[in-house]
Amino acid sequence: MENEADPAAAIRRLVRWAITPPQSYAVYFLALVLVAGLSFYAGSLAPKKPSGLGPPPVSAPRN
């Protein structure tokens, strides 16, 4: 008999449930929204400004 308290069996049941057609559309949509949201969040973060480095170096001498 299969042990129902086994964590691997629970994960297998969840995956089997998630890949059936009605639920798979919802799982795909949820993953798409999650990736889009994280991409938007990562793109909206301000870059860290360096501190204490002084003025930027001059690339060409002035004439």
LUMTORDREN-129774 format. One record per residue: x, y, z of N, C-alpha, C, O in turn; residue number from 0. Coordinates in steps of 0.1 Angstrom, whole numbers, plus 5000, padded with zeros to 4 digits. Layout:
N
+------+------+------+------+------+------+------+------+------+------+------+------+-----+
|  n.u |  n.v |  n.w | ca.u | ca.v | ca.w |  c.u |  c.v |  c.w |  o.u |  o.v |  o.w | seq |
+------+------+------+------+------+------+------+------+------+------+------+------+-----+
|    X |    Y |    Z |    X |    Y |    Z |    X |    Y |    Z |    X |    Y |    Z | NUM |
...
+------+------+------+------+------+------+------+------+------+------+------+------+-----+
end
This chain:
63
+------+------+------+------+------+------+------+------+------+------+------+------+-----+
|  n.u |  n.v |  n.w | ca.u | ca.v | ca.w |  c.u |  c.v |  c.w |  o.u |  o.v |  o.w | seq |
+------+------+------+------+------+------+------+------+------+------+------+------+-----+
| 5008 | 4988 | 5000 | 5000 | 5000 | 5000 | 5009 | 5013 | 5000 | 5020 | 5013 | 5006 |   0 |
| 5004 | 5023 | 4994 | 5011 | 5035 | 4993 | 5010 | 5043 | 5006 | 4999 | 5044 | 5011 |   1 |
| 5021 | 5049 | 5010 | 5021 | 5058 | 5022 | 5016 | 5071 | 5018 | 5022 | 5078 | 5010 |   2 |
| 5005 | 5076 | 5024 | 4999 | 5089 | 5021 | 5006 | 5100 | 5027 | 5004 | 5112 | 5023 |   3 |
| 5014 | 5098 | 5037 | 5021 | 5109 | 5044 | 5034 | 5112 | 5037 | 5041 | 5121 | 5041 |   4 |
| 5038 | 5105 | 5027 | 5051 | 5107 | 5020 | 5051 | 5120 | 5012 | 5042 | 5122 | 5004 |   5 |
| 5060 | 5129 | 5015 | 5060 | 5142 | 5008 | 5062 | 5141 | 4993 | 5056 | 5149 | 4985 |   6 |
| 5070 | 5131 | 4988 | 5072 | 5129 | 4974 | 5059 | 5125 | 4967 | 5056 | 5130 | 4956 |   7 |
| 5050 | 5117 | 4974 | 5037 | 5114 | 4968 | 5028 | 5126 | 4968 | 5020 | 5127 | 4958 |   8 |
| 5029 | 5134 | 4977 | 5021 | 5146 | 4977 | 5025 | 5156 | 4966 | 5016 | 5161 | 4959 |   9 |
| 5038 | 5157 | 4963 | 5042 | 5165 | 4952 | 5038 | 5159 | 4939 | 5034 | 5166 | 4930 |  10 |
| 5039 | 5146 | 4938 | 5035 | 5139 | 4926 | 5020 | 5141 | 4923 | 5016 | 5143 | 4912 |  11 |
| 5012 | 5140 | 4934 | 4998 | 5143 | 4932 | 4995 | 5157 | 4928 | 4986 | 5159 | 4919 |  12 |
| 5002 | 5166 | 4933 | 5000 | 5180 | 4929 | 5004 | 5183 | 4915 | 4997 | 5190 | 4908 |  13 |
| 5015 | 5177 | 4911 | 5020 | 5179 | 4897 | 5010 | 5172 | 4887 | 5006 | 5178 | 4877 |  14 |
| 5005 | 5160 | 4891 | 4995 | 5153 | 4883 | 4982 | 5161 | 4882 | 4976 | 5162 | 4871 |  15 |
| 4978 | 5168 | 4893 | 4966 | 5176 | 4892 | 4969 | 5188 | 4884 | 4960 | 5193 | 4876 |  16 |
| 4981 | 5194 | 4884 | 4984 | 5207 | 4877 | 4985 | 5205 | 4862 | 4983 | 5215 | 4855 |  17 |
| 4988 | 5193 | 4858 | 4990 | 5191 | 4843 | 4978 | 5186 | 4836 | 4978 | 5184 | 4824 |  18 |
| 4967 | 5185 | 4843 | 4954 | 5181 | 4836 | 4949 | 5193 | 4829 | 4951 | 5205 | 4834 |  19 |
| 4942 | 5192 | 4818 | 4938 | 5203 | 4810 | 4932 | 5215 | 4816 | 4936 | 5227 | 4814 |  20 |
| 4921 | 5214 | 4824 | 4915 | 5227 | 4829 | 4925 | 5234 | 4839 | 4926 | 5247 | 4838 |  21 |
| 4932 | 5227 | 4847 | 4941 | 5234 | 4857 | 4953 | 5238 | 4850 | 4959 | 5248 | 4854 |  22 |
| 4958 | 5232 | 4839 | 4970 | 5236 | 4833 | 4970 | 5250 | 4827 | 4980 | 5257 | 4827 |  23 |
| 4958 | 5253 | 4822 | 4956 | 5267 | 4817 | 4958 | 5277 | 4828 | 4964 | 5288 | 4826 |  24 |
| 4952 | 5275 | 4840 | 4953 | 5284 | 4851 | 4968 | 5284 | 4856 | 4973 | 5295 | 4859 |  25 |
| 4974 | 5273 | 4857 | 4988 | 5272 | 4861 | 4997 | 5280 | 4852 | 5006 | 5288 | 4856 |  26 |
| 4995 | 5279 | 4839 | 5003 | 5286 | 4829 | 5001 | 5301 | 4830 | 5010 | 5309 | 4829 |  27 |
| 4988 | 5305 | 4831 | 4985 | 5319 | 4832 | 4991 | 5325 | 4845 | 4996 | 5336 | 4845 |  28 |
| 4990 | 5317 | 4856 | 4996 | 5322 | 4869 | 5011 | 5324 | 4867 | 5017 | 5334 | 4872 |  29 |
| 5018 | 5314 | 4861 | 5032 | 5315 | 4859 | 5036 | 5327 | 4850 | 5045 | 5334 | 4852 |  30 |
| 5028 | 5330 | 4840 | 5030 | 5341 | 4831 | 5029 | 5354 | 4838 | 5037 | 5363 | 4836 |  31 |
| 5018 | 5355 | 4846 | 5016 | 5368 | 4854 | 5028 | 5369 | 4864 | 5032 | 5381 | 4866 |  32 |
| 5032 | 5359 | 4870 | 5043 | 5360 | 4880 | 5056 | 5364 | 4873 | 5063 | 5373 | 4879 |  33 |
| 5059 | 5358 | 4862 | 5071 | 5362 | 4855 | 5070 | 5377 | 4850 | 5080 | 5384 | 4851 |  34 |
| 5059 | 5381 | 4845 | 5057 | 5395 | 4840 | 5058 | 5404 | 4852 | 5064 | 5415 | 4851 |  35 |
| 5052 | 5401 | 4863 | 5053 | 5410 | 4875 | 5067 | 5411 | 4880 | 5071 | 5422 | 4884 |  36 |
| 5074 | 5400 | 4881 | 5088 | 5401 | 4886 | 5097 | 5408 | 4876 | 5106 | 5416 | 4881 |  37 |
| 5094 | 5407 | 4863 | 5102 | 5414 | 4853 | 5100 | 5429 | 4855 | 5109 | 5437 | 4854 |  38 |
| 5087 | 5433 | 4856 | 5083 | 5447 | 4858 | 5090 | 5453 | 4871 | 5095 | 5464 | 4871 |  39 |
| 5089 | 5445 | 4882 | 5095 | 5449 | 4894 | 5110 | 5451 | 4893 | 5115 | 5461 | 4898 |  40 |
| 5117 | 5441 | 4887 | 5131 | 5442 | 4885 | 5135 | 5454 | 4876 | 5145 | 5460 | 4879 |  41 |
| 5127 | 5457 | 4866 | 5130 | 5468 | 4857 | 5127 | 5482 | 4864 | 5133 | 5492 | 4859 |  42 |
| 5119 | 5482 | 4874 | 5116 | 5495 | 4880 | 5125 | 5498 | 4892 | 5124 | 5509 | 4897 |  43 |
| 5134 | 5489 | 4895 | 5144 | 5492 | 4906 | 5154 | 5502 | 4901 | 5159 | 5502 | 4890 |  44 |
| 5157 | 5512 | 4910 | 5167 | 5522 | 4906 | 5181 | 5516 | 4908 | 5183 | 5509 | 4918 |  45 |
| 5191 | 5518 | 4899 | 5204 | 5513 | 4901 | 5211 | 5520 | 4913 | 5208 | 5532 | 4916 |  46 |
| 5219 | 5513 | 4920 | 5227 | 5518 | 4931 | 5237 | 5528 | 4926 | 5245 | 5525 | 4917 |  47 |
| 5238 | 5539 | 4933 | 5248 | 5549 | 4929 | 5261 | 5547 | 4937 | 5260 | 5545 | 4949 |  48 |
| 5272 | 5547 | 4930 | 5285 | 5545 | 4937 | 5288 | 5557 | 4946 | 5284 | 5569 | 4943 |  49 |
| 5293 | 5555 | 4958 | 5296 | 5566 | 4967 | 5311 | 5566 | 4970 | 5317 | 5556 | 4972 |  50 |
| 5316 | 5578 | 4971 | 5330 | 5580 | 4975 | 5340 | 5577 | 4964 | 5352 | 5575 | 4968 |  51 |
| 5337 | 5577 | 4952 | 5346 | 5574 | 4941 | 5352 | 5586 | 4935 | 5361 | 5585 | 4927 |  52 |
| 5346 | 5598 | 4937 | 5351 | 5610 | 4931 | 5346 | 5612 | 4918 | 5337 | 5605 | 4913 |  53 |
| 5351 | 5622 | 4910 | 5346 | 5625 | 4897 | 5350 | 5614 | 4887 | 5360 | 5607 | 4889 |  54 |
| 5342 | 5612 | 4877 | 5346 | 5602 | 4867 | 5359 | 5606 | 4859 | 5362 | 5618 | 4858 |  55 |
| 5366 | 5596 | 4855 | 5379 | 5599 | 4848 | 5376 | 5606 | 4834 | 5366 | 5603 | 4828 |  56 |
| 5386 | 5614 | 4830 | 5385 | 5621 | 4817 | 5389 | 5611 | 4806 | 5400 | 5605 | 4807 |  57 |
| 5381 | 5610 | 4796 | 5384 | 5600 | 4785 | 5394 | 5606 | 4775 | 5401 | 5599 | 4769 |  58 |
| 5393 | 5619 | 4773 | 5402 | 5626 | 4763 | 5407 | 5639 | 4769 | 5399 | 5646 | 4776 |  59 |
| 5419 | 5643 | 4767 | 5424 | 5655 | 4772 | 5417 | 5667 | 4765 | 5413 | 5667 | 4754 |  60 |
| 5415 | 5678 | 4773 | 5409 | 5690 | 4768 | 5419 | 5698 | 4760 | 5431 | 5700 | 4765 |  61 |
| 5415 | 5705 | 4749 | 5424 | 5713 | 4742 | 5419 | 5728 | 4743 | 5425 | 5736 | 4737 |  62 |
+------+------+------+------+------+------+------+------+------+------+------+------+-----+
end
